[in-house]
Amino acid sequence: MRNLKLTFPILLDPDSKTSDGWRVTALPATFLVRPGGEVTGMAVGAREWNSDEMRALVERLLPGSHGHQ
């Protein structure tokens, strides 16, 4: 993960201790969480996060975007 030079936190659950509380039914499961802790999006299964579709989804969830509420 260090080699990716990401600017946001990545949380892992290697022992699956929290997956039940998050209603994880399959792996990988990705959650988009706002700074206040609100889960604003979830994706189950593999995603191509560099794709135009995924970038557009994340951008819609950012503060100041037309899709952000």
Secondary structure, DSSP 8 states (H G I E B T S, - for coil): -GGG--SS-----TT-SSTTTTT--SSSEEEEE-TTS-EEEEEES---TTSHHHHHHHHHHSTTSTT--
